[in-house]
Amino acid sequence: MNGYLARVIEEVKGKHGDEPEFVQTVEEVFSSLEPVIEQHPEYEAADLLSRMVEPERTFSFRVTWMADDGTWHTNTGYRTQFNGAIGPYKGGLRFRKDVNLGIIKFLAFEQTFKNALTGLPIGSGKGGSDFDPTGKSDAEIMRFCQSFMTALHRFIGPDVDVPAGDMGVGTREISYLFGQYRRLRGAWENGVLTGKDFASGGSLVRPQATGYGAVYYLENVLKHEGESIEGKTIACAGFGNVTWGICQKAADLGAKVVTLSGPDGYIYDPDGVTTKEKIDYIVEMRASGRNQVKDYADKFGVAFYPGEKPWGVKVDVCMPSAMENDVHLEHARQIVGNGVKYYIEVANMPTTNEALSYLMSQSGVIVAPSKAVNAGGVATSALEMAQNSERLVWTEEEVDQRLRQIMNNIYTMSVEAAEKYGLGYNLVAGANIAGFQRVADAMMAQGIF
Ligand SMILES: NC(=O)c1ccc[n+]([C@@H]2O[C@H](COP(=O)([O-])OP(=O)(O)OC[C@H]3O[C@@H](n4cnc5c(N)ncnc54)[C@H](O)[C@@H]3O)[C@@H](O)[C@H]2O)c1
């Protein structure tokens, strides 16, 4: 590996060994950049990479809230404003009990390149809390969101930092957060958050956008292979917001998602999660706060596999869409053994680096990286910001058409970037290089700080 890249990776490992997810993503992204760094000695001269791995600003804060039984609880809130070179900091909030600074920084680092790939003016950030929404009442969620925003509101704004949803944070939470922001600011600045409910200025298609975008990206990959999406079977993970969008768009286009999963195991539905009743039930399961996929099996009479992951099921396409490091080497081997040709990452960093290297070394498997595949969510968030700025509402068709165009562009840019540096048809390296190049150009142009 290029000496400069190796040195920065070693420095990150030495300094942030207690943040394994952050180290993992830095290593993954930087390992693709060798030809770029070799051709641009000015990056090393300006020590660009050391500045890219250091967030511009990171803070944590106290979030105290009252449970329905009158007891008080205190959680930690986080926000990392990672890179503002190409626009206001932008990235989701995650509410999940395992959230810590390393997780937030890994997500924000990924977000830097993802946001750049959209071609829109959005920098990167990420935040969240170790608050566990499982089993919480609606009133508890509301009080938590109000307290979280009371602590955060003076550090964000439509031109400063624009949070959105992530795991555990959907339309309901974003709208509660916005309500509290409005109350505190005394002004209608609804561009401060994206993923709001429609009446508060949320964009049409935003709830489905990450899943829809992932399927549009998949269509590009299939087209490259001379295939169509019609009739394809897809294994998904989770039953969250992203998986719900994939199920809908796949069904619209004649494909079917046959697996969903949860912390309790996975379900296999040979007919596919294709009907309105099944797709609506995903929303119901997510809102129930029970966090178990077994409910789907009980309701629709399909098989449930407790404690297992869905990666051993024979399908045409695998789309891990729930959480990071869900697919390990043993699962990757099962995927290859089953002859799956398309491995399309959707969740942020769903594959361990070991499993990813193995999958990429297999000539029969096409691997697409999450930072490109799931960028439709943040891209549509940027479209929501545009609508909020011009105080107009775009139709569903207009938003969807722009989303599809953005996903096509991301795919094409990634293919071209890998080809330009002699790496062939490599969607993983191409996305890393194309995203890096845009941020690097802006950082170099703005001077060293
Ligand atoms: N929401 C977005 O717009 C968006 C955008 C880009 C990327 N992402 C990424 O996509 C992924 C999913 O996000 P989401 O918004 O759908 O979150 P979500 O909270 O709506 O859903 C997460 C799902 O993961 C499942 N899950 C949790 N622990 C699990 C485990 N141990 N095993 C299997 N499943 C488990 C939960 O049951 C839930 O169904 C995350 O990696 C997120 O960072 C989301």
The ligand as an SDF file (V2000), in Angstrom:
LIG
                    3D

 44 48  0  0  0  0  0  0  0  0999 V2000
  -33.3640    5.5440    7.3010 N   0  0  0  0  0  0  0  0  0  0  0  0
  -32.6180    5.9740    6.3080 C   0  0  0  0  0  0  0  0  0  0  0  0
  -33.0540    6.8070    5.5040 O   0  0  0  0  0  0  0  0  0  0  0  0
  -31.2370    5.4520    6.1020 C   0  0  0  0  0  0  0  0  0  0  0  0
  -30.4390    6.0630    5.1380 C   0  0  0  0  0  0  0  0  0  0  0  0
  -29.1830    5.5390    4.8720 C   0  0  0  0  0  0  0  0  0  0  0  0
  -28.7390    4.4470    5.5730 C   0  0  0  0  0  0  0  0  0  0  0  0
  -29.5200    3.8910    6.5470 N   0  0  0  0  0  0  0  0  0  0  0  0
  -28.9930    2.7070    7.2230 C   0  0  0  0  0  0  0  0  0  0  0  0
  -29.8250    1.5950    6.9370 O   0  0  0  0  0  0  0  0  0  0  0  0
  -29.8510    0.7020    8.0670 C   0  0  0  0  0  0  0  0  0  0  0  0
  -31.2840    0.4970    8.5430 C   0  0  0  0  0  0  0  0  0  0  0  0
  -31.8140    1.7530    8.9340 O   0  0  0  0  0  0  0  0  0  0  0  0
  -33.3800    1.9660    9.1720 P   0  0  0  0  0  0  0  0  0  0  0  0
  -33.6080    3.4340    9.0510 O   0  0  0  0  0  0  0  0  0  0  0  0
  -34.1580    1.0250    8.3400 O   0  0  0  0  0  0  0  0  0  0  0  0
  -33.4810    1.5980   10.7070 O   0  0  0  0  0  0  0  0  0  0  0  0
  -34.7730    1.0610   11.5240 P   0  0  0  0  0  0  0  0  0  0  0  0
  -34.5310    1.3970   12.9370 O   0  0  0  0  0  0  0  0  0  0  0  0
  -36.0250    1.5270   10.8720 O   0  0  0  0  0  0  0  0  0  0  0  0
  -34.6770   -0.5040   11.3080 O   0  0  0  0  0  0  0  0  0  0  0  0
  -33.5950   -1.2650   11.7670 C   0  0  0  0  0  0  0  0  0  0  0  0
  -33.9910   -2.7180   11.7300 C   0  0  0  0  0  0  0  0  0  0  0  0
  -32.8890   -3.5160   12.1480 O   0  0  0  0  0  0  0  0  0  0  0  0
  -33.3890   -4.5640   12.9560 C   0  0  0  0  0  0  0  0  0  0  0  0
  -32.3570   -5.0540   13.8430 N   0  0  0  0  0  0  0  0  0  0  0  0
  -31.8750   -4.4780   14.9660 C   0  0  0  0  0  0  0  0  0  0  0  0
  -30.9530   -5.2800   15.5530 N   0  0  0  0  0  0  0  0  0  0  0  0
  -30.8750   -6.3740   14.7660 C   0  0  0  0  0  0  0  0  0  0  0  0
  -30.1320   -7.5680   14.8410 C   0  0  0  0  0  0  0  0  0  0  0  0
  -29.2740   -7.7920   15.8450 N   0  0  0  0  0  0  0  0  0  0  0  0
  -30.2890   -8.4900   13.8420 N   0  0  0  0  0  0  0  0  0  0  0  0
  -31.1520   -8.2610   12.8170 C   0  0  0  0  0  0  0  0  0  0  0  0
  -31.8950   -7.1480   12.7100 N   0  0  0  0  0  0  0  0  0  0  0  0
  -31.7680   -6.2360   13.6800 C   0  0  0  0  0  0  0  0  0  0  0  0
  -34.5190   -3.9320   13.7410 C   0  0  0  0  0  0  0  0  0  0  0  0
  -35.4050   -4.9290   14.1800 O   0  0  0  0  0  0  0  0  0  0  0  0
  -35.1600   -3.0620   12.6540 C   0  0  0  0  0  0  0  0  0  0  0  0
  -36.0930   -3.8010   11.9310 O   0  0  0  0  0  0  0  0  0  0  0  0
  -28.8980    1.3120    9.0870 C   0  0  0  0  0  0  0  0  0  0  0  0
  -27.6090    0.8270    8.8420 O   0  0  0  0  0  0  0  0  0  0  0  0
  -28.9230    2.7920    8.7390 C   0  0  0  0  0  0  0  0  0  0  0  0
  -27.7550    3.4570    9.1660 O   0  0  0  0  0  0  0  0  0  0  0  0
  -30.7640    4.3590    6.8130 C   0  0  0  0  0  0  0  0  0  0  0  0
  1  2  1  0
  2  3  2  0
  2  4  1  0
  4  5  1  0
  4 44  2  0
  5  6  2  0
  6  7  1  0
  7  8  2  0
  8  9  1  0
  8 44  1  0
  9 10  1  0
  9 42  1  0
 10 11  1  0
 11 12  1  0
 11 40  1  0
 12 13  1  0
 13 14  1  0
 14 15  2  0
 14 16  1  0
 14 17  1  0
 17 18  1  0
 18 19  2  0
 18 20  1  0
 18 21  1  0
 21 22  1  0
 22 23  1  0
 23 24  1  0
 23 38  1  0
 24 25  1  0
 25 26  1  0
 25 36  1  0
 26 27  1  0
 26 35  1  0
 27 28  2  0
 28 29  1  0
 29 30  1  0
 29 35  2  0
 30 31  1  0
 30 32  2  0
 32 33  1  0
 33 34  2  0
 34 35  1  0
 36 37  1  0
 36 38  1  0
 38 39  1  0
 40 41  1  0
 40 42  1  0
 42 43  1  0
M  CHG  2   8   1  16  -1
M  END
$$$$
